[in-house]
Amino acid sequence: MYRVRFTTVMQLVQELLQAESEYRLPRYLWTWDKYDLVCLDELGYVSLAQGGPLLFQFCADRYEKGSLLVTTNLEFAQWTDVFHDATLTTALLDRLTHHSHILLFEGESYRFRESQQRIQNA
């Protein structure tokens, strides 16, 4: 059996910022070690200027320890807009893409399709 935890990137960043402000960041990062897979959803919807380095630290800490799944609608070239630091973005992508499988999904959103069907059926 595998242990998996799902969270949004923004929720994780908020928790990382709080842990850092309370001087318990190393302990907080350690709590994630028990998960075989961490799913981070919605990268790129909100700018991570302040939390970007902490998200990098989180991913670097998990590197080679456990699996990480990241969902985003952004191409890699756009990640600098989220993190506001080209060097940090490059280092993060280096870790995330090493030993990885990148899945690209193209086409219409199922949520959009369902909402259009509801409108047509109303």
N, C-alpha and C positions, 0 to 999 in steps of 0.2 A: 504494500500500500504506500502511496506517495502522499506527502503533505503539501498542500497547495494553498496559497493565499492570494486573493485578488483585491486590488485597490486601484483607485485612480492616481495618476501622477500628482495631481494637486493635493489630494488627501495625504499622500506620503510626504510631500514637501512640507506641508503644514505640520505634520508630526515630527519631521526632522528638525524644522526650525524651532519647535517647542522644546524638543529634547536638547538641542544645542543651548537654548537660552536657560535651561534648567541644569546645565552642566552634566547631562546624563547621555550624551550622544553615543559614546562607545558601548554603553550597556544597551541602548536602544537598538543599535546596529546588530549587536550580538543576538537579540531576540529573533531576528530574521533568519538566523543560521539553521533553525530547526525545519525550515521549509525546503522541500526539494525543488519547488517551482514557485516563483513569484510572478504574478501577472500585473503589469502596470498598464493601465488603460488611459487613453486620451492624452498622450503626449502632444503638446503643441497648441492646445486650445487656449492656454494662458501663458504669458511670458514668465520665465523663471529666473529673472535677473538675480534676485536675492537668494533664491533656493537652488539655483543651478549648480553651484559648487557642492552643495550637500547631496543633491541627487547624483552627481558624479561620484562623490565619496561612497554613497550607498551602492552604486553599480560596481565600483572598483572593489568594494569590500566583498561583494557577492561573486566577483570574477573568479572562476575556477572552483568555487565552493558549491554553487547550486545554479539551477537553470533560471533564466529570466526571459519573460515574454513581454514585449513592448508593443502596444498598438498605437498607431498614429496615422493621420491623413497626410503627413508631410513627407516630401522627399528629403533625403539626407542633406542636400544642399540648403534646405530651408531651416535646418536645426539651429544654425547660428542665430537666427532671428529669435529663437526661444531662449537660448542660453546666453546670448549677448557676449560671447567670448569664443573666438575662433579656435584658440588653442585648446580650451577645455572641451569644446564640441568635438574636435578632431580626436582627442584622447578618449573621450567617451565612446565615439563611434568605433575607434580601434578596438576597445574592449568588447563592445556589444557585437561586433561583426566577426570577431575571432571565434571559431568553432560554432558558427551560427547557421541557421537556415532562415533565409529571408523569403517571406511569402508576400507576393503582391496580388492584391485583389482589385480588379477593375470592374467598372460597371455601376449600375444603379444601386443605391442604398435600399436594403429591404425595408427600412423604416419609411423612406420616402414612398416606395411602391405601395406599402400597406396604407399609408395616409391617403394616397391618390385613389386607391380602391374604395376606401371608406367614403370619400367625397363622391365618387361615382355612384355608389350604392345608396347614398342618402336621398 
